[in-house]
Amino acid sequence: DVLVTSDTYTINLNFPVIDELRFYPAEAQMTTYTYEPGIGITSISDQNSNTIYYEYDSFNRLSLVRDQDQKILKQYQYNYKN
């Protein structure tokens, strides 16, 4: 349940954990990013709730980009030249 009166929001939950909570005007659009410090962006969710996931290799380089169904969209391979 959410009760909104002017600038005050009261939320009553039957469980102790909130995974994600968004407040924005009905006409607004919101993009959400998750970030792993020292590595980079791990996901982006657009205004339509479509999520793209980013995976990194052991050297913290981007290796895979997946869609919300875990389908691989892009794959990166790094090669060193002597």
C-alpha positions in Angstrom: 0.0 0.0 0.0 1.2 3.5 -0.8 -0.3 6.6 0.7 0.7 9.9 -0.9 -0.1 13.3 0.6 1.8 16.3 -0.7 5.5 15.5 -0.1 5.0 12.6 2.3 5.1 8.9 1.2 4.0 6.1 3.5 4.7 2.5 2.4 3.4 -0.5 4.4 5.0 -3.8 3.5 4.3 -7.3 4.6 7.9 -8.4 4.0 11.2 -6.8 5.0 13.1 -6.5 1.7 12.6 -4.1 -1.1 14.4 -4.9 -4.3 13.5 -1.8 -6.3 11.2 1.1 -5.7 10.6 3.9 -8.2 8.7 7.2 -7.7 8.2 9.5 -10.7 5.5 11.6 -12.3 3.2 9.6 -14.6 4.4 11.6 -17.6 8.1 11.0 -16.9 10.5 8.5 -18.4 13.1 6.8 -16.3 16.2 4.7 -17.1 17.8 2.8 -14.3 21.5 1.7 -14.2 23.3 -0.8 -12.0 27.0 -0.4 -11.5 29.8 -2.5 -10.0 32.5 -0.2 -8.6 35.9 -0.6 -10.3 34.3 -2.6 -13.2 31.4 -0.8 -14.9 27.7 -0.8 -15.7 26.1 -4.2 -15.1 22.6 -3.5 -16.3 20.4 -0.8 -17.9 16.6 -0.8 -17.7 14.8 1.6 -20.0 11.5 3.3 -19.6 9.7 0.2 -21.0 11.3 -2.0 -18.3 13.5 -3.7 -21.0 16.8 -4.7 -19.3 20.2 -5.1 -21.0 22.9 -7.0 -18.9 26.7 -6.5 -19.2 29.2 -9.2 -18.2 32.9 -8.7 -17.7 35.9 -11.1 -17.9 38.5 -11.7 -15.2 40.4 -8.6 -16.3 37.2 -6.5 -15.9 36.8 -6.0 -19.7 33.4 -6.2 -21.3 32.8 -9.7 -22.6 29.0 -10.2 -23.1 25.9 -8.1 -23.6 22.6 -9.9 -23.0 19.0 -9.0 -23.3 16.3 -9.5 -20.6 15.9 -13.1 -21.8 19.6 -13.8 -21.4 20.1 -14.0 -25.2 23.6 -12.8 -26.2 23.4 -9.6 -28.2 27.1 -8.9 -28.5 30.2 -10.8 -27.6 33.7 -9.3 -27.3 37.0 -11.2 -27.6 40.3 -9.6 -26.8 43.6 -10.7 -28.5 47.1 -9.4 -27.9 49.5 -8.8 -30.7 53.3 -9.3 -30.1 
